[in-house]
Amino acid sequence: MTAIETQVQYGSYMTSEQVYMTQEDDWDRDLLLDPAWEKQQRKTFTAWCNSHLRKAGTQIENIEEDFRNGLKLMLLLEVISGERLPKPDKGKMRFHKIANVNKALDFICSKGVKLVSIGAEEIVDGNVKMTLGMIWTIILRFAIQDISVEETSAKEGLLLWCQRKTAPYRNVNVQNFHISWKDGLALCALIHRHRPDLIDYSKLRKDDPMGNLNTAFEVAEKYLDIPKMLDAEDIVNTPKPDEKAIMTYVSCFYHAFAGAEQAETAANRICKVLAVNQENEKLMEEYEKLASELLEWIRRTIPWLENRVAEQTMRAMQQKLEDFRDYRRVHKPPKVQEKCQLEINFNTLQTKLRLSNRPAFMPSEGKMVSDIANAWKGLEQVEKGYEEWLLTEIRRLERLDHLAEKFKQKSSLHESWTSGKVELLSMKDYESASLMEIRALMRKHEAFESDLAAHQDRVEQIAAIAQELNELDYHDAVTINARCQGICDQWDNLGTLTQKRRDSLERVEKLWETIDQLYLEFAKRAAPFNNWMDGAMEDLQDMFIVHSIEEIQSLITAHDQFKATLPEADKERVATMGIQNEIVKIAQTYGIKLSGVNPYTNLSPQDITDKWDAVKHLVPLRDQMLQEEVARQQSNERLRRQFAAQANIIGPWIQTKMEEISHVSVDIAGSLEEQMSNLKQYEQNIINYKCNIDKLEGDHQLSQESLIFDNKHTNYTMEHVRVGWEQLLTTIARTINEVENQILTRDAKGISQEQLNEFRASFNHFDRKRNGMMDPDDFRACLISMGYDLGEVEFARIMTLVDSNNTGVVTFQAFIDFMTRETAETDTADQVMASFKILASDKTYITVEELRRELPPEQADYCISRMTSYVGSGAPPGALDYISFSSALYGESDL
């Protein structure tokens, strides 16, 4: 007979997944020759078919025999598709059976499935290979094809779903549908991920595949209504289990756990479409509004920028420039932003319309992006010309104002400088002056000449500015010219008087040179010697502050070195006094009247003598002070060593106790009571050590009374010890409190010691600073490692629970409270209602027989006694309303 090879397009089902649906590489028929795989497929496919046929009140025993007449095959397709097939032929002849099988195969083809080399005759003849191939095709189309996970579907989607769900579990690495499932842990992980109450995953072992597989099969059949489709022995003893059998069985878990997400996906799709449409309409309205406002603003602004009427004053032109800058800083930037936002909105809108398969947006006439760009270009051209015109006019007026102001400023400075200079140059003060005074007048006159020469440039600049103002036709040029002429005449007169005064000063200067030379020599020698004596007196009277023996010894050494210089200093004193004696002798010889004051120094011979006597008096006093300080520093050194000896013991002891307590708080070995006992012992030892701290405080007080503020014999200060001691007391108290709280939590919530140890191990692993607290990032990583799928909103909610005071850290106690609260059972009315719906085979009512069949007797009697009668249509007598019953359980009104 001819095989069916027609490929039927059905609605929108022909997607890329149907490449996989074309019998998956022609069914891999040769592989069916493996008896182990054939046995697995027989059992799995038979159980899968019966899981659907039982809804119609029937089942099959032998997969290649029971489908031969086509009746149960058609019934199976009606159950899994929810559609009615053509009426089957009632006869028992071979052609009747072939006709029924053909109807079933035609229906399969109508769903977009390509059947290759599978004909009705092979099915009627009981061909095992063809029958299993046909059933696998049905499973692919109706159980696997519609699986969609993160843009992947069918086999890849199912594999990705398994990988996502089992990722947090140890010893589970799903990479395929054969080897990855041999140890049974992947199946147990799927069940535990969705129903952790059914399996204790922590007790499973990778080296017990038989136990793991049987546990998964039994739990799935008993609690999830998934029939046992596989044998643990076949999977374990087969090097590579049959992929199709595993996929068929795993797909039942997907539909059992993921089916409830379909309605939500459909609602989200509708909301997404409507949201896109609303957003597009909003963008269109915003574009029209922004375009109209921007074009109107451009229309109003261009005439203002085209106005080129110049102002007569600098202030008026500056006001125009300020108005233009205000336009550039205040008015234009928002419009630039509006224009940019307008283009962004237009491009975004067109992209969204194109991506959502909608026609492109066409703005109103004259409001296209190109229209706005042209208008903006015209605005910027006018703007550029306006700015250039403003700057040119301002530069012109600014140049004139600047030159006039510069002329006035320089003229005022020059006139201020020349004020009184004529009278000064005409004075005869040198006629009654001494040589020193004459020389001072000469140097002062030389300085004046230098200043006069420096002002030559200023006079020339004043003349040049006046000439430029005349060339530019300055409105007040007459006043400028008169002032400039006066300055030039006065300058010539100053030059003549300066030369006359120089000649007079040089003539008088030579008369006093001899006496002046002696005065100068005395001043040169007296000043350094006087400075030396001042420094010596300051050092001898200096109040010193030392903190060690070494420092006072250094001062004594320096004082001895100073005393060794006194004989040489006395020789310098005698030589300086000899110069003064020679001056007196010359004055007496030549009858010169001395003023009694050396013009080069304020020091007199008597000053030198008095200071020398004072230095000699201070030396022994300094010796006495240094020896007294030596005795005091020796006493301080004894106090330092006494304090350091105790501090160097107490400091490390406190640090060691802190580390030991920290290790006890994170150690998960032993029970909490044992940890509490250890901590109490530590606390008592710490209290007993207090006497050592008190003794150290006494030594510290003695050091402070002696003004000792440093100690090179130890790195520990009293403040360090106090802080360490307070931290130690706080740490032991806080640690004892944490253990007490853990005991209360364990007893109140029934947490086992193993669970607490597991929580502590997870917390310690992510406590990177080892301070008993986790940062938010570490806490997030810890939750993810434990299987939580966190978004930003969900994580923010969790942080409000574990860090209600916004401290920025998560303590172990907060972590324990959260984990015990999260692991508690939190069923809702909707979940109970959905469970009843499953027991009722998706009906809105449930029968007494179904309750007694699915629930234990005690729970069934409880439900039957409290459920009200179902009042809807189409229900058999005695049907019960499980919807209102579920709402009543949680105190909700029946909607």
Secondary structure, 3 states (H helix, E strand, C coil): CCCCCCCCCCCCCCCCHHHHHCHHHHCCHHHHHCHHHHHHHHHHHHHHHHHHHHHHCCCCCCHHHHCCCCHHHHHHHHHHHCCCCCCCCCCCCHHHHHHHHHHHHHHHHHCCCCCCCCCHHHHHCCCHHHHHHHHHHHHHHHHHCCCEECCEEHHHHHHHHHHHHHCCCCCCCCCCCCHHHCCCHHHHHHHHHHCCCCCCHHHCCCCCHHHHHHHHHHHHHHHCCCCCCCCHHHHHHCCCCCHHHHHHHHHHHHHHHHCCHHHHHHHHHHHHHHHHHHHHHHHHHHHHHHHHHHHHHHHHHHHHHHCCCCCCCHHHHHHHHHHHHHHHHHHHHHHHHHHHHHHHHHHHHHHHHHHCCCCCCCCCCCCCHHHHHHHHHHHHHHHHHHHHHHHHHHHHHHHHHHHHHHHHHHHHHHHHHHCCHHHHHCCCHHHHCCHHHHHHHHHHHHHHHHHHHHCHHHHHHHHHHHHHHHHCCCCCHHHHHHHHHHHHHHHHHHHHHHHHHHHHHHHHHHHHHHHHHHHHHHHHHHHHHHHHHHHHHHHHHCCCCCCCHHHHHHHHHHHHHHHCCHHHHHHHHHHHHHHHHHHHHHHHHHCCCCCCCCCCCCCCHHHHHHHHHHHHHHHHHHHHHHHHHHHHHHHHHHHHHHHHHHHHHHHHHHHHHHHHHHHHHHCCCCCHHHHHHHHHHHHHHHHHCHHHHHHHHHHHHHHHHCCCCCCCCCCCCHHHHHHHHHHHHHHHHHHHHHHHHHHHHHHHHCCCHHHHHHHHHHHHHHCCCCCCEECHHHHHHHHHHCCCCCCHHHHHHHHHHHCCCCCCCEEHHHHHHHHHHHCCCCCCHHHHHHHHHHHCCCCCCECHHHHHHHCCHHHHHHHHHHCEECCCCCCCCCCEEHHHHHHHHCCCCCC
